[in-house]
């Protein structure tokens, strides 16, 4: 047998072709990184969610199966957190959609200063959440906050308010800070969708006798469906898992008024050092996020091709 | 009454670009008028002004006796078919066709009757529940026609409606549009850059160039008696052969001269001897004739032969320019042959070299 034939034979025995092996070689650094920082934590947290792991008693960590989950689902505090997370998300996503649409419609028109406004719009988006949180903390401040100053000068209030100390106002105020940061992305996504609507459709609708409102209802809104789908899915997933603003603005307070799921996961894991329960809660949140995303895609995607 | 009159109409955009200047045009009731010209000549702008989609910036646009400059599209009783079809993507075919009627609050029973009758006429009844994305180009075109038909408009506007279809479908749709015009007995204004479409469909053709009208006339007039060199070059495939030269005179009859080409012109050519002129000779206006008289003869060496089935095009250099002629396929010749062609002198076109206007008298 010639040497070439031997080599060819050896090559055949290898599981991958030459090109595939080379591809794996190039993919290896990224794949390894992903395995370490993404896949491993996901799998490991699922694993520890079946154990009772408390760092307060590091030597006794029994396997408990689905007990962590069962206990959570039976815990009224957990369900209160689910309720708060839901109302925060609904408030935030609704406002993001409405304001985002308004901004997108505005920026879709031609007027002097549009470019400058468009650039300005990106500022909130570019600010990190922590900086955004600190900014709103100042704005909401009870002694020298801009909100108090503004409302007081306009005579809407007769004394400075402790805004974040009012359990009824906490969630809407945090949602407001969240919306302020998220609207630019939503507006941009909707604007791109608006720009993709052919001008001929509006011309056809005008010739067909549709007024401005009817053109909006029959041409613009249906065409925006895919844009809305993206915005709703993305913003719901972001809002439902949001943590930073709760941490900076209220630390879950006053009382338990802003105890949303992500806050409870943090408290359970890093303050109570109960990693098993924290991991279980994280998994429930992840499953809900997936289910929601799937549901929205199904609902909105029905008429989209 | 659906005659349309343009009276010194102009269209200037906000950025100062003038699309149309001083347009005078009368479109007759129930006529099939085709606006023909290269892209950017202002034909679509003209159509959009009729539709009310573009504002008239100067002059008067009248439907019958009514000034419509400031009347919005929905109150003009026009329907329009777009090049892109512009079907509402999220509505079914049925709802697309019904939309214009619904906007006018037509009773449901009548909407249904009209939609179904139009669908039947266009053979798309089986598609009524589909969405535009599920249709082929030809089917979408039919839906767009249906959407315009059900409105029973006084004026039917079409903006290059066939240019997105494949060649075979385009020809069959042409016939259908022509038939539609006959059945609907209404004014059609049709925009195209396709001369074949214009020649087959039109009662009259308006040839436009650079925002102005070059010529208005029947397809026959436009082809046979082009008023300008632009019109002559725009119509005909291959394009008309042109040659720059000057008018000479021998024994009272005008002669066109350029290099060794000297062709006797029809007596009606009105131009002083010595004036610069451009000759236009259509590919089909010659015969292969070795015994042709010198004053009708074109001599040359065949350098290409392009058979097109029924006929053949032959290419040869004439006075330094590449000319194409159409000969019957039985008129045998080969590349390299020196041939003598006889021009049909009464079909020669002569244009003033400076203005490009035809020198044919009358």
Interface residues (C-beta under 8 A of the other chain):
Chain A: X198 X200 X201 X203 X204 X205 X206 X207 X208 X209 X210 X211 X214 X218 X219 X222 X223 X225 X303 X305
Chain B: X48 X51 X52 X53 X72 X73 X74 X78 X79 X80 X82 X83 X84 X86 X87 X88 X89 X90 X91 X99 X100 X103 X104 X131 X133 X147 X151 X157
